Amino acid sequence: MRLNNNQSRLYTSCTWFFLLVLILLAGCSVRSGKTTACETCHQHIEKVSANHPDCISCHGGDPGEKNKNASHLLMFGPKNPAAPQYWDKTCGACHLYQLGRVKANLMYTATGMIKNTQLTWEGADNQLYSSRGGDGYDARGNPQRLKPVAELDHLSGELYRKFCSQCHVAQETGDVYGASHSSGCAACHFPYNDTATYQGKDATLTGKTPYSASHAMEKLPDNKTCARCHNRSGRIALSYDGLYDGNNSMVPTRNGMPGPVMLSGSRNATHIAADVHSVAGMDCIDCHTSRDVMGDGYVYENMYLQTEISCEDCHGGAKPPSYREITRENDEALRESKSYKMQMRPGMKMLVTAKGRSYSNVFYQDGVVHVLGKRSGKLFKSKVITGTPEHTIVGHGRMECYACHSRTVAQCYGCHTTYDKTKTGMDFIKGVETPGRFSEKEDYRMLYPFPLALNQRGRISPVTPGCQTFVTVVEADGTTSKNEYVARYRGKQQLRFAPFYSHNTGKKAVGCGECHGNPAFLGFGQHVVAGGSIDGTLICEQSADKPLDGFLTLQEGKVRAYSAITRENSRPLNGKEVRRTLAVNVCIICHDKARDPIYRKELNYRALDDALHRRLLSDR
């Protein structure tokens, strides 16, 4: 059917009318060009972005009311309209797709952290808790009901609300040096400085705290934004940038002085070798996709399930990296790259992640893998290692790349946590002080060597204590109901290690002789091998016969595990695997290069008995 001119004009007018209505309903108001009451007071405040032209579409309020209190009456916030209690009406009104993802994101829900804390302290109760609760779906499409952590009336719930919650997107933190951040979408898109002080051009806000350093939004978060949260626990932001906060928070350098870098919590750090990607100038978001950071809309119970990237995506492994061409005009790589220094184009060969989804900044060009720096615009070349001698060693097929290429792994041994009900502590989720205050200390921390075990993928990876928690509870009357208690896990009282990628990657791998000759890498800890027994040297008063820095021992000639490896399908190396690993030492003495042809085939552990090796050995 063809329309005449009048019908065509009417159709066009109606279309524009409905588009305007939709925009207004979505909360994105159209700028009139007139100065509002907001701008009369905030004359020089930075524009959020070109796509966020006025105040009302985000903050709400009455732009025509000159009285400050009256104009602010209906505002969202008024400081942070992106906070979770408002984001359905503010950010989410225009960015519904992104909001749906963030609501299920582990950085917001903290479901994995709460679940694993429960396992350490009380054991599972078959419920899933999150920072604020809500409904969602797991990756298989099954409904998931998340209860709010405010309803978790156990030690683990208290620990999250009074300790852990300050680092997570659901909760604003404004008084922690070097670690303050906003909540909701603004946690990543409005970066704070170390003192959480506004330093922009708006005279009414200058010097006020806690505020973001500027009112201008950052579409692409920088590494400092990531480091505001990822400087504790696994400390991956510190390791990536080459920082180490050492034992007892004060790292001695020359003349016994503390480390030169100040961190949150009155900690100091010294410099160590940074991750090879950091040295090259890559940001965290150059490897991590938006689905890694913001989630993909599904509810996950652990971080490794949400993370979609792997080393093999860019560097290859048994097979070269896989790619997919951009063929659709609405391809996500095209949409996301609009914010980058260089935009992707139809026909480009985009590499795919371990979950089979396209990167938006990693592509094949002229047979070379290129990684675009999303913020910097730099092009980095990624070396493909498929088929190289060092990466085709028989027996290494189960190795994670970072099992060999991690320079260091942060390992915190012996976490002694006291919960004292005679004192009060701030419950940051409930917003009130309640009885019960936490304090903690650790026995020892180290970076190298690091133990290896099988992770959730059935591959050999570094592991780190996760967690070695000794819990003491002081009741309100001063009596002690738990004294250095270790929770039951998998049917018995035991400490735990967890698979871990430290984000401190080196180009040079751990030496063959180190990994195959040092029992610490196999899970025996820093021990002395004497006869048929292994004597521990790193112990605490609560674990006199089971050293903290290992999880394997020899009993009557057999390898036994006395600590667990967490995550599904994870476990320590068994006796057969340990013997085979140590047996390689008889070859490494002479064949000390990975390029040696003998490592392209199954090793013959009886080879020393042949005529050639007998003659060689007799000449020594």
N, C-alpha and C positions, 0 to 999 in steps of 0.2 A: 504494500500500500504506500502511495506517495502522498506527501503533505503539500498543500498549497502554501503560499507565502505567509498568509495570516495565521494558518495553523502552525507553521514552522516557528513564527515569532512567538506565538503563545506557548508552544512546547519549550522553547529556549528560556522564556521568562519563568515558566513554572519550574524548570530544572534548576535555574540559579536561585530561585526562591527557596526551594527545598534544601539546596546545598547550604544556603545561609542559615536556615533553621537548624540543620544538623550541626553546623559549626557552633552555633550559639548554645545548643543543647549540650554539646560536648564540653563546653566550658572554655573554648578558645574565642575570646571576644575580639572584635575587629577594632583596631585603633582608630579613634576619631580625629587625631591630630591636635586636640585641645589639651592644654595642661590641666591635669587633675589635682585634687587636693593632696594626693599622695606625693606628687612631684613638687608641690609647693614646699613641703617640708624636706623631702629627700631629693634635693635639687640635682646633685651630681652623682647619684647612685648609679652603679654600673648596670647596663642592660643585661638581662640574663642571657639572651642570645637574640639573633635576628628573627627567630621563629617564636619568640616569647616577647612580644612588643610592649605589653602593658602590665600593670600591677594586678589588676582585678582578676584576670583569668586564672592566675595562680593563687593569689593571696585572699581573694574575696574582699569584703568590706564595702564601704560606701565612698566612691571617689568624689562625690559631689558635696560631701559633708566636711565643713572646715574644722569642726570641733574634733580634736584628736581622739578622745575617748569614744565619741559617737561614731566616728568613721571606722574605728577599729573593732567596733562591737561585733560585727558579723564576719570578722576575718578568720581564716583557718590558721590557727597557730597562736599568736600572729607571726612568730619568728620562722617557723618551718612548716609550710603548707604541704611538704612532701612526707611528713611523718605518717606512719601507718594508720593512725586514727583518722587521717584526712585524705589519704592518697586515692581513695575511690572517687572523690569529688574533685581532686586537683590533677595530679599527674595522670592518674588512670582514666580521667575523662577523655583525654586525647590519646594516651598511650596504653590502651587496654591490653594489647598483645604483650607488651613488656611487663605490665603490672601482673598479669596472670602468671608469667614466668617467675617473677620475683617473689610472689606470695608462696610458691612452693620451693623456693631456693633455700639450700642449707644455710647460707649466710644469714638468712632471715629466720628460718624455722629452728635451726640448731638441733634438729631432731637426732642426728648422729651423735653429737656431743652429749646430749642428755641421756640417750640410750646407753652409750658406753660408760658414762659415769654411774648409771644405775647398776650395770653389770659389775662394776668395781666395788660399789659400796653396799648394795642391798640384794642384787640379783634382779633379773627381769620380772616384770609383773604383767607381761603380755599386753601392755598398753604402749602407744606411741605418743610422746609428748613433744610440744614445740613451744617456741617463745610466747606465742599468743593463742595457739590453737587454731582450728579451722578444718575444712574439708578439702580433699584433693583426690588425685588418682596416682597409683604407682605406674611404672613403665609398661606394665602389662594391661593397663586400663582398669584395674580393680580399684574400687572406692577405698579411700583411706581417711579415717577419722583421727585427727590429731587433737589431743587434749591439751589445754593450756598448762604450761609448767607451773603456773600459780596454784594449780590443784595437786601438784606432786608434793605431798606432805611427808617427805622423807629427807634424809641428809643430802641425797643427790639433788633434789629439787632446791633445797636451801643453798647448796654450793653453786648451782647455776645462777640462781637469782642474785646471790650476794657477791659472787666472784666473776663468773664467766660472762654474764649477760652484758657487761660493759663494752665488750669488744664486738657485739653483734648488731646487725643492721636494724633490728627491732627496737633498739634502745639507744638513746642519745647519751654521749659521754662528753662532758664539757670541762672537767677540772683535772685531767690527767696529762701531765707534760708529755708531749710527743705522741700521745695516743688518743687525743680527743677527736670526736667525729660527730656528725649529725646522725639522725635516724632516717629510715626509709630511703627513698631514692637519693636524697641529698647526701647520704653517708658516703657515696662514691663520687657524685657529680658536683659537690660543692666542697672542695678540699679545705681542710683546716691547716693552720700553721702550728708550730709546736706549742704555742701558748693559747690557741683557740681565740685569737684576737682579730677583730675586723681591722683591715689596713687599707680599705678602699677610699673613695673620694667623698663619701656621704658624711658630712660633718656631724649629723645627729647620731651616727653609729661609730665613728672613729674611736678606736681604743676599747670598745666594749667587748665583753666576753660573756658567755661563749658564743662566738659567731664564726662563720667561715671567713677566710681571709679576704674574700671578695664576693660581690653579689653576682659576678659573671660565672655562668655554668661551664663546667668542663665536660664536654661530650665524651672524651676519652680519658679515663683516670690515669694518672702517672704512678710511678713506683712508690712515691712517698705516701700516696693514698692507700696503697695496699699495705705498706709497712706500718700504718697506724694500728692495724689489728694483727698482722702476721709477724709480730716480733716476740710472741710468747709461745709456750708449748713447743711445737716443732721448730719455731724460729726460722721459717723458710725465707722470710724477707731479709733477715739479717745474713743468713748464709749466702743468699743470692748476691747480695752487695758486698760480701766479704767482711762481715762483722761477727764478733763472738763476744757474748756477755759473760762467759766464764763461770767460775764457781762462786757462790755466795754473793753474786751481783757485783763484786768489785774485782776487776781483772788487773792484777799487778803487772806493771811494765818495768821500765828501768827505775832503779832507786825505790822500788816498792810503791810507786805512785799508781793510782787507778787508771783505767783505760781512758783514752782521750775523747771518746765519743759518749755523750750523755744520752741515756735512754729513759723511757718511762719507768716509774717505780723506783727511782733513785738508783738505777743501774748504770754501769759504765761498760763500754765495749772497746775491744782492741781490733786491729785490722788483721784479717787472714786473707788468703787467696780467694778472690771472688769467683763466682760461676763464670764459665767461659762465655756464656751468652750475655751476661751482664758486662763483661769486659768488652765485648764487641759492640755494645751500645743498645742492646735489645731491651725493651720494656716487658713487664709481665704480660701485658695484653697482646704482645706480638706472638707469643706462643698460645696463650689461653684465649679461647673463643668467648664470645658473649654468652654462649650457653654454659660454659664452665663457670663464668663469673655470676651471671644473672639467673642461671637455671634454664631448663627447657620446658618448664610447666609441669613436670612430674615430681612427685614426692619421693625422695630417696632417703634411705636410712643410714647411709654412710657416704663419706666424701668420695671414696674411690668409685662409687656407682654414678655419681653426678659428673665426675671428671671424664671428659670425652677424648682427650688427646693422649698421645704416647710418643716416645722418641722415634719409633719406627715410621710414624706418619711422614716425617720430613727426611729422615736419614735412611729409611729402609731397614730391612732385616733379612730374613730368609728370602723375601721378595722385595722388589723395588717399591717405592711409594706408589699408591694408587691415586688416580685423578678422575675428575668428571668435568666435562665441558659445560660452560654456561650456554644454555639454549633458550631459556625463558626470560622474558622481559621483567618478570617479577622475582627473579632468582635472589635469594637472600644475600649472596655475595655482592650483587649490584646495589641492593638497598643499604647494606651496612657500610660499604666502602665509600658512600657519599660523604662520610665524615673524615675520610683518610686524605693524606696528601696526594695520593694517586688512586683513581677510581678503577675498579675492575670493568671489563668490557665483555660483551657477548663473544663467544668463541674461545675465551681464555680457558686453559686447562687447570682447574682448581684442584689442589690436593684434597683428599678426604681424611677425616679423623678416624680414630679407632672405632667410633660408632657409625662410620659410613656416611657422615654428613660433611658437606664442603666447608673448607676454610674460606674466609673472606679476604685473606691477605697472603696466602701461600699458593704458588702456581708454578707450573712447568713453562719454561721458555727456552727455546733452542737447546733442549735436552738437559737443562740445568734447573734445579729447584731453587726458586727465589722466595725469600720471606720479606714482605714489605713491612717496614716499621710504621705502625698505624699512626703514631704521633709524629715521628721524626721524618717520615718519608724516605728513609734510607732503604736500600735494597741489599739484603744479606743473602749470600749464596750458602746453601746447605749441602754439605758433602754427603753423597749417598755411599754407604759402606757395603752394600750387598755384593757378596762374592769376594771381598778382600780377604787375604789370608788370616788376618787377626780375628775376623768375624766368621770364619768357617771352621773353627776348631771343633772337632768331634767331641761331644760331651758337654759343649757349652750351649746347646740348643735351648735349654731352659733358663738361661741367664737373662735377667733384665739388663738393659743397657747400663743403668745406673748402679748395678752391682759391681761392675768393674770401673766405671767412670766417675763415681762419687769421690770427691777429694776428702770430704769429711761428712760425718753424720752426728748431729747433736744428740747426746745420750745423757739423760738426767736420771741418776740412780738413787733410789731410796727417797720417796716423797713422804714425809711425815706430816700428816694433816691433823690439826686439833680443832674440834668444834666445841666452843666453850659457851654453855647456856647461861652462865652467870654474867655474861656481858651481852651488849646489844650490837647489832650490825645493820647496815642499810640494805633493805630488800629493794633492789633497783627496779624490779618488775612491779611490785606492789606499791612502791613509792613511799614506804614508811620504814622506820627502824623497828626491828622486832628482836626478841631475845635470841641470842646465838651469834657468835662471831668466829670467823675462821682465821687460822694462822697456819703457816706451813714452813717447812725447812727441808732441804735436801741433803743427802749424804755426799754425793760426788757427781761431777759432770765431766764428760770427755768427748772428744771429737773423732779420735782414731786410735786403734783400729775399731771397726764396727762389725757386729755379728751378722751372719747371713742365714736365711731360712726360706721356706717356701711361702709365697704370698697367696692371696685369694685367686690369682690366675694360675696357680700351680707352677709359678716360675720363681727362681731364686733371686731374692732381693735383700737389701739391707733391712734390718729391723732395729727398733729402738724401744726402750721401756715404755709400756703403754697399758696400764700404768703400774708402777710399783708403790702403791699407796698403802701406808700403815696408818689406820684411822684411830684417833683417840677422841672420845666423847666425854665431856665434863657436864654433868647434869646441873639443873638449876640449884640444887642443894649442895653443890660442890663435890659430890661423889663422882667417881669415874665408872661409867657403864661399859665402855670399850677402851681397851688399852693396847695401842699398836696393833689393831685388828686387821687381818688380811682376809678379804672376802673370798667366798667360795666361787670357783669358776670351773665349769665342766666337771662338776661333781666333787671337787676337792679344793682345799685352801691352797692357793698358789698365786704367785705374781705373774705378770704378763708382759710380753713384748708384742709390738705391732709392726707390720710391714710399713715401710716409710721411704719416701724419696726426699732427700734433704735439700734439693735445689742448690747444691754446691758441686756442679759438674766440672770435671777437668778433661782436657783433650787427651792427656796421657792417662792410661788406665793403671789400676793397682797392679803391681808387679806379680808375675806368676808365682815366684817363690814366696812372696808374702802371703798370698791367699791360700796356697796349698801347703805352706809350712808353718803358719801361725795358727794355733788352735783357737785363738780369739775370734778369727773370722768364721769358724765353724760353729760357734756358740758355746765354747768351753770357757770363755772369758780370759782374763789376764792371769793365767795359771802356770804353774810349773809342773811339767810332766815328769814324774818320778816313778820308775817301775811300772806297775799296773794300775797306779792310782793317779788322780789329779787333785792337787791341793790348791784351794782357793786363796787368793791374796786380797781380794776386794770384798769385804764383808761389812755388815753393820751388826749392832748388838741384838737386833731382832732376827737376824738370819745368819747365825754363827756357822751353820754347816752347809749353807747353800749360798754361795757367792752371788752378789747382786748382778754382776756384769756378764753372767752367762746363764744358759738354761740347759746345758748338757753336762753330764759327768760320766765317768766309767765306774760301773759296779760289777765286780766279778767278771771283768773282761768284756762287759756289754755296755753299749751306749744307752744311757737313760736320760730322759727329760724330766726336769723338776719344775719348770715354768712353762706356761702355755704361750702359744702364738695365736693372737686373736685374728679375727676375720674368718669368713667361711672358707673351708678347704685349706687353710693355712696350717703349717706344722713345722717343727724343727727337722733338720736332716736326720735320717735314721742311720743305724749302724753301718749298713752296706754303703750308703752314700758317703759317710765319713771315711771309711776305709779306702774307698776308691779315690777320694780326693787326696788323702795323705799319700797314697801309693804313687801318685804322679811325681812325687819328689825324687824318686829314683831316676826318672828321666830328665827332670829339670836341671840336675847337676851339670849335664853336658848339653842338653837341648834346651837352652834357656831363651830361645827366641820363638815367638808365636808363629813366625813365618816358616819354621822348620817343617819339612814335608811329613814328618812322623805324626804331626797333629792333624793331618788330613784324614787319618784312618783310626780305627779303633786301636787303643793301646794294648800291647801285649805285655802283661806284667811279668811274664816269664822270660822276657827278652834277654835279661842279664845272664841267662844260663847258656846261651848259644856260644859258638866258638869265637865269634868276633868280639863279643863283649867280654868274654873270659880273657882274651888276649889283651884287650885294652885295659882291663882292670888289673891284670898282672903287671903291666908296665908302669903302673902308678905307684 
